[in-house]
Amino acid sequence: MKIKQYITALLVSLSLLSAASLAQAAESAGPNGGRVVEQVEPHAEFFLTPERYAQITFLNAEGEAIAPEQQTVSLIGGDRSAPVKYSFERVGDVLRSVEPLADQPRMPIVLSIKPSPEAKTVREKFYLNQHVCGGCQLEEYACICGH
């Protein structure tokens, strides 16, 4: 009888931890449904627009969009044997790639963000996988459910 109670308590605890973990992860989703880069201050969201432009939105402490200031961004992506460097320009309150990204499945990305002229560059490496995650319903490059 005690073993059943122990197992039940353990399962309930694991369920609560999983729910708390998912709730915390959901808070880190970007306002556009993109990948949030938390290594840089202010945090930045990488989002691929329907036209395939890379868009960077900087976020305040509440996760709301703020206008870029002195930040500079560059991106290297594409086939590893012939990578392409993409530069960014300010468009409204976001930074957007000058050219659209190549249509390549699971494109390796190296995103470089320099928060200010005197700061060190922060690099985020990931694959631009656009398949929709069955758990969080975001594209895999922005998945927050931790599967």
C-alpha positions as CSV (number, residue, x, y, z in Angstrom):
1,M,0.0,0.0,0.0
2,K,2.8,2.4,0.8
3,I,4.5,1.8,-2.5
4,K,1.3,2.8,-4.4
5,Q,1.1,6.0,-2.4
6,Y,4.8,6.7,-3.0
7,I,4.4,6.1,-6.8
8,T,1.2,8.3,-6.9
9,A,3.0,11.1,-5.1
10,L,5.9,10.8,-7.4
11,L,3.8,10.9,-10.5
12,V,1.8,13.9,-9.2
13,S,5.1,15.7,-8.5
14,L,6.5,15.0,-11.9
15,S,3.3,16.2,-13.5
16,L,3.4,19.5,-11.6
17,L,7.1,20.0,-12.4
18,S,6.4,19.4,-16.1
19,A,3.5,21.8,-16.1
20,A,5.6,24.5,-14.3
21,S,8.4,23.9,-16.8
22,L,6.1,24.3,-19.8
23,A,4.5,27.5,-18.3
24,Q,8.0,29.0,-17.7
25,A,9.1,28.1,-21.2
26,A,6.0,29.6,-22.7
27,E,6.9,32.9,-21.1
28,S,10.2,32.9,-23.1
29,A,8.5,32.8,-26.5
30,G,9.0,35.9,-28.7
31,P,6.2,38.3,-29.5
32,N,6.2,37.1,-33.2
33,G,6.6,33.4,-32.4
34,G,10.4,33.4,-33.0
35,R,13.5,32.2,-31.2
36,V,14.5,34.3,-28.2
37,V,18.2,34.9,-27.7
38,E,18.6,35.4,-24.0
39,Q,22.5,35.6,-24.0
40,V,22.3,39.2,-25.0
41,E,20.8,42.3,-23.2
42,P,18.3,43.4,-24.1
43,H,17.1,39.9,-25.3
44,A,16.4,39.6,-29.0
45,E,13.9,37.6,-31.0
46,F,15.0,36.0,-34.3
47,F,12.0,35.5,-36.6
48,L,11.8,34.4,-40.2
49,T,9.1,36.4,-42.0
50,P,6.8,34.8,-44.6
51,E,9.0,36.5,-47.3
52,R,12.0,34.7,-45.7
53,Y,13.7,37.9,-44.3
54,A,15.4,37.4,-40.9
55,Q,13.9,39.9,-38.5
56,I,15.5,40.8,-35.1
57,T,13.2,42.4,-32.5
58,F,14.7,43.5,-29.2
59,L,12.7,42.9,-26.1
60,N,12.4,44.7,-22.8
61,A,12.2,42.9,-19.4
62,E,8.5,42.1,-19.9
63,G,9.2,40.5,-23.4
64,E,7.7,43.4,-25.3
65,A,9.2,44.8,-28.5
66,I,11.5,47.9,-28.1
67,A,13.3,49.9,-30.8
68,P,16.9,49.0,-31.5
69,E,19.5,51.5,-30.4
70,Q,23.3,50.8,-31.0
71,Q,23.0,47.1,-31.7
72,T,24.4,45.6,-34.8
73,V,23.5,42.2,-36.2
74,S,24.9,39.9,-38.9
75,L,24.0,36.3,-39.9
76,I,25.9,33.5,-41.6
77,G,23.8,30.8,-43.1
78,G,23.4,28.3,-46.0
79,D,25.4,25.4,-47.1
80,R,28.4,24.9,-44.9
81,S,30.7,24.6,-47.9
82,A,29.5,27.9,-49.3
83,P,28.0,30.0,-46.5
84,V,26.3,33.3,-47.2
85,K,26.7,36.4,-44.9
86,Y,23.6,38.5,-44.5
87,S,23.6,42.1,-43.2
88,F,20.8,43.9,-41.5
89,E,19.1,47.3,-41.8
90,R,16.7,49.1,-39.5
91,V,13.1,48.8,-40.8
92,G,10.7,50.6,-38.3
93,D,11.4,49.2,-34.9
94,V,13.2,46.0,-36.0
95,L,16.4,45.0,-37.7
96,R,15.7,43.1,-40.9
97,S,18.1,41.2,-43.3
98,V,18.8,43.2,-46.5
99,E,18.2,40.1,-48.6
100,P,15.8,37.1,-48.0
101,L,17.4,33.9,-46.7
102,A,17.8,31.0,-49.0
103,D,15.1,28.4,-49.0
104,Q,17.1,25.5,-47.5
105,P,15.7,22.9,-45.1
106,R,17.4,22.9,-41.7
107,M,19.8,25.7,-42.7
108,P,22.6,26.1,-40.2
109,I,22.6,29.7,-38.8
110,V,25.2,31.7,-36.9
111,L,23.6,34.8,-35.6
112,S,25.9,37.5,-34.3
113,I,24.6,40.4,-32.1
114,K,26.8,43.2,-30.9
115,P,24.7,45.0,-28.2
116,S,26.9,48.2,-28.4
117,P,30.1,49.3,-30.1
118,E,32.2,48.5,-27.0
119,A,30.5,45.2,-26.1
120,K,31.6,41.7,-27.1
121,T,29.7,40.0,-29.9
122,V,27.2,37.3,-28.8
123,R,26.8,34.4,-31.1
124,E,23.8,32.1,-31.3
125,K,24.0,28.9,-33.4
126,F,21.0,26.9,-34.4
127,Y,19.3,25.2,-37.4
128,L,16.6,27.1,-39.2
129,N,14.1,24.2,-39.1
130,Q,10.7,25.4,-40.2
131,H,8.7,22.2,-39.4
132,V,5.9,23.0,-36.9
133,C,6.5,21.4,-33.5
134,G,3.6,19.2,-32.4
135,G,4.0,20.3,-28.7
136,C,4.1,24.2,-28.8
137,Q,2.9,24.7,-32.3
138,L,5.9,27.0,-33.1
139,E,8.4,26.3,-35.9
140,E,11.2,24.0,-34.6
141,Y,13.8,26.8,-34.7
142,A,11.7,28.6,-32.1
143,C,10.4,25.6,-30.2
144,I,9.9,26.2,-26.5
145,C,8.5,22.9,-25.2
146,G,11.9,21.3,-24.8
147,H,11.1,17.9,-26.4
